């Protein structure tokens, strides 16, 4: 019987790619008086799904990242995976 899993996938721009949203946010924070050097924006996806076991769950998350959640040219990603009760 399949188990339910929760994956939290963290997606961020690779080093060297411009981050206009982060740059705008950094300027705004400096304008408010904060000594901010840099802001980088990341996304977090929470995905609930079923898999036969943890190995298959990891393979499915990797596949989801490659096929839709990330752009391998410009994005880095990491994920946390846990079985749900």
PyMOL CGO cylinders between C-alpha atoms (Angstrom):
from pymol import cmd
from pymol.cgo import CYLINDER

trace = [
    CYLINDER, 0.00, 0.00, 0.00, 1.44, 3.40, -0.94, 0.3, 1, 1, 1, 1, 1, 1,
    CYLINDER, 1.44, 3.40, -0.94, 2.42, 5.91, 1.74, 0.3, 1, 1, 1, 1, 1, 1,
    CYLINDER, 2.42, 5.91, 1.74, 1.83, 9.65, 1.63, 0.3, 1, 1, 1, 1, 1, 1,
    CYLINDER, 1.83, 9.65, 1.63, 4.86, 11.90, 1.46, 0.3, 1, 1, 1, 1, 1, 1,
    CYLINDER, 4.86, 11.90, 1.46, 5.47, 15.62, 1.80, 0.3, 1, 1, 1, 1, 1, 1,
    CYLINDER, 5.47, 15.62, 1.80, 8.30, 17.11, -0.21, 0.3, 1, 1, 1, 1, 1, 1,
    CYLINDER, 8.30, 17.11, -0.21, 9.46, 20.68, 0.34, 0.3, 1, 1, 1, 1, 1, 1,
    CYLINDER, 9.46, 20.68, 0.34, 11.38, 21.74, -2.75, 0.3, 1, 1, 1, 1, 1, 1,
    CYLINDER, 11.38, 21.74, -2.75, 13.58, 24.85, -2.45, 0.3, 1, 1, 1, 1, 1, 1,
    CYLINDER, 13.58, 24.85, -2.45, 14.37, 26.52, -5.78, 0.3, 1, 1, 1, 1, 1, 1,
    CYLINDER, 14.37, 26.52, -5.78, 16.84, 29.38, -6.14, 0.3, 1, 1, 1, 1, 1, 1,
    CYLINDER, 16.84, 29.38, -6.14, 18.77, 31.04, -8.94, 0.3, 1, 1, 1, 1, 1, 1,
    CYLINDER, 18.77, 31.04, -8.94, 22.26, 29.75, -9.63, 0.3, 1, 1, 1, 1, 1, 1,
    CYLINDER, 22.26, 29.75, -9.63, 25.14, 32.04, -8.81, 0.3, 1, 1, 1, 1, 1, 1,
    CYLINDER, 25.14, 32.04, -8.81, 25.76, 34.57, -11.57, 0.3, 1, 1, 1, 1, 1, 1,
    CYLINDER, 25.76, 34.57, -11.57, 22.12, 34.96, -12.58, 0.3, 1, 1, 1, 1, 1, 1,
    CYLINDER, 22.12, 34.96, -12.58, 20.51, 38.32, -12.00, 0.3, 1, 1, 1, 1, 1, 1,
    CYLINDER, 20.51, 38.32, -12.00, 17.69, 38.43, -9.45, 0.3, 1, 1, 1, 1, 1, 1,
    CYLINDER, 17.69, 38.43, -9.45, 15.64, 41.58, -10.21, 0.3, 1, 1, 1, 1, 1, 1,
    CYLINDER, 15.64, 41.58, -10.21, 13.10, 40.88, -7.45, 0.3, 1, 1, 1, 1, 1, 1,
    CYLINDER, 13.10, 40.88, -7.45, 15.87, 40.40, -4.90, 0.3, 1, 1, 1, 1, 1, 1,
    CYLINDER, 15.87, 40.40, -4.90, 17.66, 43.55, -6.08, 0.3, 1, 1, 1, 1, 1, 1,
    CYLINDER, 17.66, 43.55, -6.08, 14.45, 45.60, -5.79, 0.3, 1, 1, 1, 1, 1, 1,
    CYLINDER, 14.45, 45.60, -5.79, 13.79, 44.21, -2.32, 0.3, 1, 1, 1, 1, 1, 1,
    CYLINDER, 13.79, 44.21, -2.32, 17.37, 44.97, -1.21, 0.3, 1, 1, 1, 1, 1, 1,
    CYLINDER, 17.37, 44.97, -1.21, 17.04, 48.59, -2.42, 0.3, 1, 1, 1, 1, 1, 1,
    CYLINDER, 17.04, 48.59, -2.42, 13.73, 48.98, -0.58, 0.3, 1, 1, 1, 1, 1, 1,
    CYLINDER, 13.73, 48.98, -0.58, 15.20, 47.58, 2.63, 0.3, 1, 1, 1, 1, 1, 1,
    CYLINDER, 15.20, 47.58, 2.63, 18.19, 49.91, 2.37, 0.3, 1, 1, 1, 1, 1, 1,
    CYLINDER, 18.19, 49.91, 2.37, 15.74, 52.78, 1.79, 0.3, 1, 1, 1, 1, 1, 1,
    CYLINDER, 15.74, 52.78, 1.79, 14.09, 51.82, 5.09, 0.3, 1, 1, 1, 1, 1, 1,
    CYLINDER, 14.09, 51.82, 5.09, 17.44, 52.10, 6.85, 0.3, 1, 1, 1, 1, 1, 1,
    CYLINDER, 17.44, 52.10, 6.85, 18.51, 48.45, 6.99, 0.3, 1, 1, 1, 1, 1, 1,
    CYLINDER, 18.51, 48.45, 6.99, 22.15, 47.64, 6.23, 0.3, 1, 1, 1, 1, 1, 1,
    CYLINDER, 22.15, 47.64, 6.23, 21.26, 44.99, 3.68, 0.3, 1, 1, 1, 1, 1, 1,
    CYLINDER, 21.26, 44.99, 3.68, 23.98, 43.89, 1.26, 0.3, 1, 1, 1, 1, 1, 1,
    CYLINDER, 23.98, 43.89, 1.26, 22.02, 41.47, -0.89, 0.3, 1, 1, 1, 1, 1, 1,
    CYLINDER, 22.02, 41.47, -0.89, 18.64, 39.73, -1.13, 0.3, 1, 1, 1, 1, 1, 1,
    CYLINDER, 18.64, 39.73, -1.13, 18.09, 36.58, -3.16, 0.3, 1, 1, 1, 1, 1, 1,
    CYLINDER, 18.09, 36.58, -3.16, 14.55, 35.35, -3.80, 0.3, 1, 1, 1, 1, 1, 1,
    CYLINDER, 14.55, 35.35, -3.80, 13.75, 31.65, -3.63, 0.3, 1, 1, 1, 1, 1, 1,
    CYLINDER, 13.75, 31.65, -3.63, 10.59, 29.60, -4.06, 0.3, 1, 1, 1, 1, 1, 1,
    CYLINDER, 10.59, 29.60, -4.06, 9.37, 26.75, -1.89, 0.3, 1, 1, 1, 1, 1, 1,
    CYLINDER, 9.37, 26.75, -1.89, 6.98, 24.15, -3.27, 0.3, 1, 1, 1, 1, 1, 1,
    CYLINDER, 6.98, 24.15, -3.27, 5.15, 21.82, -0.90, 0.3, 1, 1, 1, 1, 1, 1,
    CYLINDER, 5.15, 21.82, -0.90, 4.06, 18.69, -2.73, 0.3, 1, 1, 1, 1, 1, 1,
    CYLINDER, 4.06, 18.69, -2.73, 1.96, 15.93, -1.16, 0.3, 1, 1, 1, 1, 1, 1,
    CYLINDER, 1.96, 15.93, -1.16, 1.94, 12.66, -3.10, 0.3, 1, 1, 1, 1, 1, 1,
    CYLINDER, 1.94, 12.66, -3.10, 1.94, 8.89, -2.76, 0.3, 1, 1, 1, 1, 1, 1,
    CYLINDER, 1.94, 8.89, -2.76, 4.79, 6.46, -3.33, 0.3, 1, 1, 1, 1, 1, 1,
    CYLINDER, 4.79, 6.46, -3.33, 5.50, 2.84, -2.51, 0.3, 1, 1, 1, 1, 1, 1,
    CYLINDER, 5.50, 2.84, -2.51, 8.57, 3.67, -0.39, 0.3, 1, 1, 1, 1, 1, 1,
    CYLINDER, 8.57, 3.67, -0.39, 11.10, 6.42, 0.39, 0.3, 1, 1, 1, 1, 1, 1,
    CYLINDER, 11.10, 6.42, 0.39, 13.36, 5.47, -2.53, 0.3, 1, 1, 1, 1, 1, 1,
    CYLINDER, 13.36, 5.47, -2.53, 10.52, 5.82, -5.03, 0.3, 1, 1, 1, 1, 1, 1,
    CYLINDER, 10.52, 5.82, -5.03, 9.40, 9.06, -3.35, 0.3, 1, 1, 1, 1, 1, 1,
    CYLINDER, 9.40, 9.06, -3.35, 12.88, 10.54, -3.83, 0.3, 1, 1, 1, 1, 1, 1,
    CYLINDER, 12.88, 10.54, -3.83, 12.95, 9.45, -7.46, 0.3, 1, 1, 1, 1, 1, 1,
    CYLINDER, 12.95, 9.45, -7.46, 9.54, 11.04, -8.05, 0.3, 1, 1, 1, 1, 1, 1,
    CYLINDER, 9.54, 11.04, -8.05, 10.62, 14.34, -6.48, 0.3, 1, 1, 1, 1, 1, 1,
    CYLINDER, 10.62, 14.34, -6.48, 13.76, 14.40, -8.63, 0.3, 1, 1, 1, 1, 1, 1,
    CYLINDER, 13.76, 14.40, -8.63, 11.61, 13.78, -11.70, 0.3, 1, 1, 1, 1, 1, 1,
    CYLINDER, 11.61, 13.78, -11.70, 9.14, 16.54, -10.73, 0.3, 1, 1, 1, 1, 1, 1,
    CYLINDER, 9.14, 16.54, -10.73, 12.06, 18.95, -10.34, 0.3, 1, 1, 1, 1, 1, 1,
    CYLINDER, 12.06, 18.95, -10.34, 13.58, 18.06, -13.71, 0.3, 1, 1, 1, 1, 1, 1,
    CYLINDER, 13.58, 18.06, -13.71, 10.28, 18.10, -15.60, 0.3, 1, 1, 1, 1, 1, 1,
    CYLINDER, 10.28, 18.10, -15.60, 8.49, 21.12, -14.15, 0.3, 1, 1, 1, 1, 1, 1,
    CYLINDER, 8.49, 21.12, -14.15, 9.57, 22.73, -10.88, 0.3, 1, 1, 1, 1, 1, 1,
    CYLINDER, 9.57, 22.73, -10.88, 13.02, 23.92, -11.96, 0.3, 1, 1, 1, 1, 1, 1,
    CYLINDER, 13.02, 23.92, -11.96, 14.86, 25.19, -15.00, 0.3, 1, 1, 1, 1, 1, 1,
    CYLINDER, 14.86, 25.19, -15.00, 18.18, 23.29, -14.95, 0.3, 1, 1, 1, 1, 1, 1,
    CYLINDER, 18.18, 23.29, -14.95, 19.89, 26.09, -16.88, 0.3, 1, 1, 1, 1, 1, 1,
    CYLINDER, 19.89, 26.09, -16.88, 19.33, 28.75, -14.22, 0.3, 1, 1, 1, 1, 1, 1,
    CYLINDER, 19.33, 28.75, -14.22, 18.01, 27.07, -11.06, 0.3, 1, 1, 1, 1, 1, 1,
    CYLINDER, 18.01, 27.07, -11.06, 19.53, 25.16, -8.16, 0.3, 1, 1, 1, 1, 1, 1,
    CYLINDER, 19.53, 25.16, -8.16, 17.28, 23.08, -5.95, 0.3, 1, 1, 1, 1, 1, 1,
    CYLINDER, 17.28, 23.08, -5.95, 17.23, 21.02, -2.80, 0.3, 1, 1, 1, 1, 1, 1,
    CYLINDER, 17.23, 21.02, -2.80, 14.41, 19.21, -1.08, 0.3, 1, 1, 1, 1, 1, 1,
    CYLINDER, 14.41, 19.21, -1.08, 13.29, 17.72, 2.20, 0.3, 1, 1, 1, 1, 1, 1,
    CYLINDER, 13.29, 17.72, 2.20, 11.17, 14.60, 2.13, 0.3, 1, 1, 1, 1, 1, 1,
    CYLINDER, 11.17, 14.60, 2.13, 9.11, 13.13, 4.94, 0.3, 1, 1, 1, 1, 1, 1,
    CYLINDER, 9.11, 13.13, 4.94, 6.51, 10.42, 5.23, 0.3, 1, 1, 1, 1, 1, 1,
    CYLINDER, 6.51, 10.42, 5.23, 3.15, 11.69, 6.45, 0.3, 1, 1, 1, 1, 1, 1,
    CYLINDER, 3.15, 11.69, 6.45, 1.06, 9.90, 9.02, 0.3, 1, 1, 1, 1, 1, 1,
]
cmd.load_cgo(trace, "trace")
